[in-house]
């Protein structure tokens, strides 16, 4: 989360440019500000309104902003220069909201005079006035085809309008308080409204039917935005929070906290990864939405799920489960639809780990029955069984060329396997306790193992030789991962620490203390982040510096 500070009074509204690079905020301090989202830097301040700026929208080309104000004017701004291009007037009371047609040619304004007006931006000409609300109109949205507008008012109603004719198509009733917010889904099929009655409603625009009600806010809903994939809505409330909702089910996915006053505006970037909110605490906040909503609940395993891997194309996942008393199973899932593609059985006991080959064609599973199995994912067919360990197989990793697998076992050894033949190439012997985890470097030359003997070991895979023994943990080492550049490894231990190691020297570069035992690790190469999960349900995000910096910075913990 990033906080953008600069306004001298409450922020009323916020809009994001289509490229996701900038945000424009509207404030009670009578100004608008343009912000660079990546850095949080203020680029410019737009001055000209003589009263509170109530709303702002950005044209589809990202070149202009349109603002409305209590001063009864609409202004068009050039975002690159901050220059005011045009001022439009016509409402007999304060403007409360503005929305643009998808072609950027027209603006639709909503006013406390109870009307909406459609404006031609190039000429400043008023095209028509839409009348029908009994009381102030607080919000307006336009469908993606530019044919229809949806307005929300203090009369507790929404109205659907044909913009070409100005004709009212539907009146949507159901809210029990002022309706302050409305938006339309990207497919143009539904509208989502927010009200002082503390609820959001999802409406079918063709019929005007109330599809579902979303409840959870402690106070009224002030603004709402929908993600570009139409899967989720983000609402802003007087209760100082934002909430993320799954539209299909109406389920609340997440509450975003951090503002110290009313959250008055919210927008979502075009890639759906970030939300930008504006508050009466005078700040704008940028929230990372990526990975923070559950897209599918993949249900089907009859026992605990103990392993999961994703194919390199991101289209499928392979999960493994079972227990000691029952045969283990794997399931293959379509990640786009959440559909189970197949169930794979064959292990005599639970599956502890699974890895997918780089071509996405095969999976290798490790089981408490002491074996590994190689599977063809397209058919679910067992290709071969790898035998040789004398105890549970806890861990498995596949080399980047897809030719070999490395397994770690309760028998204290690791084994290197040739997948094509199932032959054991090397047995790596050196740990004094069971091996819990293994990772392979991106060049496929080395493996790093983690053990209950409190150490990690670095191995040369071509010779089977031990290169380093990494000591410093004071309890079982449960997880290990290698950075994408292959220069460092990160370990997680039951001593409540994460350690960063130099793979060339075996030296500890940095350490981080968790609140609980960390049990899993992963890296984001794009964001240069390490992600660790602990047994208390917390996820830690740590930013790794370049190797020479020898530091690790906690980015967040949730």
N, C-alpha and C positions, 0 to 999 in steps of 0.2 A: 504494500500500500504506500502511496506517495501523497503528501499533503501540499497543496499549492496555496500559498499565502500572499495576500496583496490587497484584497478588497478591504475597504474601511467599514463596510456594513454587510448585512446579511446577503448571501448569494441566493437569488431567486430561481435561476434556471441555468442549464448547461447544455451545450451541443458539441458534437465531435465531428471533425472534418471526415469526409469519406475515406481518405487514406489512413485514418487512424493516427496521424502524426500530431494533430493539434486539437485543443478544446477551446471553446469560447464560452465564457461565463457572463451572466447578467446579474447585476447587483442593485440593492437598495441604495448604494452610494452614487447612483445615476450613471454608472459607467459599465462598459463591457471590457473584459480582458481576454487576450489571446495567449494561450499557453502552449509550450512545446511539451508533449506528454512524456517523451523519453527522458528528458532532463528535469522536467518540472519548472523550466525557466519561463518567466513572463516575457512574451515577445513584444506586446504593445497594449496600450489602453485606448479604448474608443470612447471619446467624450462628445456630447452633443445633446443628450436627453436632459430635460429640466426636472425630471422626477424619477421615481423608482422605475428601473427597467425590469419588466415582469417576465419576459420570455425572449428566446433567441432560437433561430434556426439557421442552418448552413445550406447553401445551394449545392446541388449534386456535383458540380464541378469543383467544389471546395474553394472557389474564388471569392465568394461574397457571403456576408452574414446579414440576416434580417432580424431586427429587434423591435419589440413593442413596449410601450411604457404607459404609466399612469398619466403622463403628460398628453395623452390622447393622440400620439403620433406613432407611425411605423417608419423606421429608418433602414436604409440599405447601405451596407458598408463594403468597401474594398478591403479584404483581409490582408493582402500583401502590404498595403501602404497605411491602412487604418483610416483612410479617407472616407468621409460621408458622401455617398453618391446621390441619395434622394430621400426626401421626407414626404410621407403620405399622411393625410388627415381626412377624417370623415365620420368616425364614431362620435357620439355625443357624450361618451363617458370613457373611463379608463379602458385601455386595451389590456386584456389578461393573458392572451395566448396567440401564437402564430404558428402556422404550418405551411410548408411549401409543397407544390405539386412536384411529382418526380422529374419533370422536364425542367424544373427551375424557372419556369416562365411566370407562374402565378403564386401569390400568397393568399392564405385564408386566415383572417384574423377573427378573434373572439373577444367580445367586449362586455363590460358590465352594463351596457345599455340594452342587453338582452338579444343582440343581433350578432350575426357573422357577416363579414364582407369578403368578397373575392376581388383581388387586385391584380392588374397586369403590371409586372415589375419593370418592364422595359420603358413603359410610358408613364407609369404611376396612376393609370386610369382605374377607377372603381368600376368593376364589371357587373356586380350584382350584390344585393343584400338578402341574406337568408333570415327570415323571421319565423318564430315559432316557440321559442323558450319563454317561460314566464319568470323572469329574473335574470341575474347576471349569467353569462356564458363563461365558464372557467377554463375550458380546454377544447382543443380540436385536433383531429388527425385526418390524414388523407390516405386513401388506398393506393397501392403501388401502381395501379393503372391510371391514376389521376382522375378517375371518373366520379368518385364518391368521397364525401367527407362525413366524419362522425363527430358530433359535438357533445359536450357534457356541461350541465348547469346546476345552479342552486335549486332548481325545481325538482331535483332528485331524478332527473331523466337524462337519457342520451337520445339524440336524434340523428338519423341517417339521411343524408342529402344527396341528390343528384346535382353535381356541380354545373353541368352544362345548362340545365334548365332552372336550377334553384329550387326544384320540387322536393318536398319532404317525402322520403320513402318509408321510414319506420320510426316509431317512438319506442325506446327500450326502457321498460320500467322494472323495478325490483330493488334498487338501492333504497335505503331508509335514512339517508343523509345527503348533504350536498355532494355532487359528483365533481371531483376536483381534477381528475386525470383520465385520459383515454389515449390509447395507441392502437394501431392496426398491425396484425401479423404480416410478415413479408409476402405470404401467399394471397393476402387480401380477403381471406375467408372469414377471419374472426377479428373481433375487437376485444381489448382488455381495458376495463375501467377501474378506477380507484376512487373510494368515497370516504367521507367523514364518518360513515358507519363502520369503519375499520376493516372493511372487506374490499376484495377485488372480485370482479365478475368477468367471466369469459362469455362472449356473445357470438352467435352465428349471424353474420351480416345479411346473408341472403334471406333468412326467415325472420330475423330479429329475436331468435330464441335464446334464452338464458341457458348456457351449457353447464356452467359450474360456478361455485362461489369459493373463493380462497380466503381462509380466515387464519389469523395468527398475529397481526399487528395489535399492539395495545392501545394505539390511538389512530386517528384518521390517516388515510393514504393520500399523499400529496402529488405523487408523480409515478409513472410506470413506463418502462421500456421493455421491448421484446428483443431477444437475441436473433441474429440473422437467420439461424436455422429454424426459427419458430418453435423451438423446443421449450424455451424457458422465458419467464418474465422476471424483471427486477423491479421491485417497488421501493419507493422512498416514502418515509412516514414522519408524522409529527412525534413519534416515539423515539426519534433519533437514530433509527436503524434503517438498513435496507434489507430486503429479503429476496432470495432467489427461489423461484417456483417452477415446478414442472407443469407445463400447461396441460398435457394429456391427462394427467391424473389429478391435478390440483394440489399435489403434495409440496410442502415446504422443504426445499433442499438445504438452505443455508441462511443464516442471519449474519449480516456484515455490520459490525459495530466499530465505532471510532469517532463519530461525530458527537459533539457535546451539545448540540441543539437540533432543532427541526431540520430534517433533510428535505429540501424543497425541490430538488431537481435531480434527474438521473438520465444518462445516455449510455448506450453500449457501442463499442467500436465495431466497425464493419466485419472484422475477423471474429467477433464474438469472444475475444479473449479478455477484454477489460471493460469495466464499467467506470464511469466518471460521475461523481455526485457533487452537488452543491448544497451548502447548508447555511442556516442562520448563525452558525458559529463563525461565519465570515471566510470559511475555507472551501476549497475544492479538493476532493480526494479521488485518487485513481486506484481502482481495485483490480486485482488479478483474478479473473473468473476461470482461466484455463485450468482444467482438471479438477475444479471444485464443485462440479455437479455430477450426480450419478445419472448416467445415460441409460443403463440397463441393470437390472438385478438378474443375474444369471443363476437361476435356481434349477436344481436337478440332482445334485449330489446327495446321497443318503447319509454320508458321514462328513467329518470335517474336511475342508479343502486345505491342503497342506502345500500345494505348489501351483504355480501358474507361470506361463510363458506366452509371449506374443510373437506371431510371425513377423518377419522383417517388413512386410508390406503393410502391417497394421490392420489387416482385414480379419484375422482370426486369432483366437486365444486357445491355449490348451491348458486345462486345469487337471490337477491330480488329487486324489483323496483316498479314503479308506482307513482301516485300522488294523491292528495286529490280528484280531480274531476273524476278519473278513478279507475277502480278496480285494485288491486295489483296483481302482478304475481311473481312466482319464476321460475327459469330455472335450470335444472340439466345438468351439462356438463361433458364430458369425458376429463380429463386433459391430457391424453396421445395424443389423436388425435385432441383435440379442438372441437370435435363434440358436438352439442346440443342433449342431450338424450330425454328430455321432457320439456314441459311447464306445470306449475301447477297454476291453478287459483281457486279463491274462496273468497279471501278477497275483501271487498267492497271499500277499499281505499289502499293507498300505503303501501308497506312493509318497515318497518324501521330497522328490525334486523332479523337475522336468526342464529340458532345454530343447530348442528348435534349431535345426541346421540353417545356415545363412540363406539357402535357396528356398526355405519355407516348405520344403517337401517332406521332411522327416522330423520326428520328435524322438528324444532319448529320455527315458524315464528311469528313476532310481528308486528302489523299493526296500522295505524292511524284510523282504524275502531273500535278501542277499544278492539279487540280480539287478542288471540293467536290461532294458528292452528297447529295441529300435523299431519304430512304427512308421508306416506310410500314412501320412495325414489324409490324403485324398480318399483312401479306401478304408483306413482304420486297420489295415493288415499288419500283423507282426512280421517284421523282416528277419530279426534274429534276437537271440537271448545271449547276453554277455555274462558269463559266470567266471568266478575266480576269487571274489571277496569272501571272507569268512565271518561276516556279520552284516548288520543293516547297512545299506548304501544310503548315506545321508545327503550327498551332493553330487551334482554333475554339471559340467560345462563342455561346450563344443568349440573347437578351434575355428578361427575365422574362415579357413578354407573348407570347412565341413568334412574334413577327412578323419579327424580324430575326436575322441571324447576323453575327458579327464574326470574320474570319479573319486569321491572321498567316502571312507567307510568307518564304521564303528570298530573295525579290526585294526585301526590306527594307520592304515596305509592309504595311498592314492594309487590308482592304476590309470595308465594311458592306453587307450584302445584304438585299434584301426577299425573304423566303422564298416568299411566295405567287407572285411573278412570276419570281424568279431575277435580278431587276435589281440592278445595282450602284448603291447610293445615294451612297456616298462612298469615295474612296481616301485613306487616311491616310498621308501621306508625311512622314518626318522622321528615322527611324532610319538610322544609318550602317552597319548590319550586319543580318543576318537576324533575323526576329522568331521567338522560341522559344515564347512563351506569351502568352495573352490572357485577361482576366477582365472581367466586366461587373458594375457596381454593382447592388444589389438594386432600385433605382428605374429601371434601364434607361437612365439618362441619360448615363452615362460608361463608358468602357472603359479598362483599364490594360494596357499591353503591356510585355513583357520582351524584351530583345534581346542579341545578341552584342556590341553596342557598349558594354556595361557599364551601360546606363541603362534606366530605365523611363519610359514616357510616359503621361500621363493625357489622354484625348481626350473632347471633347464629341460625343456620337453624333448629335445632331440637326443640327449644323453641320459636323462633321468637323474642328473646330478643335482644335489642341493647347493644352491648358490648363497643363500642367506638364511639365518634364523632370526626373526624379528621379535625381540623380547621387550617387555615393558608393561603389558597388561597384567592385571592381578586377579583375573578370573577367566572363565571360559571365553574364548573368542568365537562368536556365533555367526558373524557375517563378514564378507570381504568383497570389495569391488575395486576395479582398476580404472584409473582416469582414462578418458578417450585418447590422450596423447601417449599413454603407456609409460609415463615417467613416474607415476605415484600410485600407491594403493591406499585405500582407506579401510579400516577395520572397526568392528563394533563388538563390544565385550560386555559381559555381565558385571564388570566393575563400573558400569555406568559411563564409560567413556568411548569416544570415537578418536582414533588416532590416524594421522596422515603420515605415510612413510615414503621415503625416497627409495625407489626400487633398485637404483644402481648401487647405492651405498648401504641401504638397510637402516638409515638414520631416521629417527622420528622428527618430522618437520613441525607438527602441531598437534594439539589435543583439544578436545571439546567435551565438556561434562554434560550428560543428559540427566533428566529427572528419574528416568527408569532404564531398564535394560534395553538397549537398542538391538533389534533382531533382523533388520533388513536394510539394505543400502541400494541406491541407484544414482546415476548421474544424468544431468542434462548438459550435453555438450554445447548446445546453442546458448543456454543461459549461464554456463559455467557454474552450475550449482550441484551440490551433493544433497540428496534427500535421504533422510534416515527415519525409520519408524521405530517407536519403542513400545514396551508392553503396557504403558499407561495410556495408550491411544493417541499419543502426541506424534506429530510429524515435524521433523526439524529440517529447515532449509539452510544450508551453509554454502557460502560463496568461497571458492578456492582461488587464491591468488596464483600468479605464475610461480613455478617451482622455486625461483631464487628468493621470493618474498617470504616463504616459510611461515605463513600465517593462514589461519582459517577464520572467517568472519561469520558469526551467526546471522543469517538474513531474516529468519523468522522461525517461530515455533507455534504450531496450532494444535 
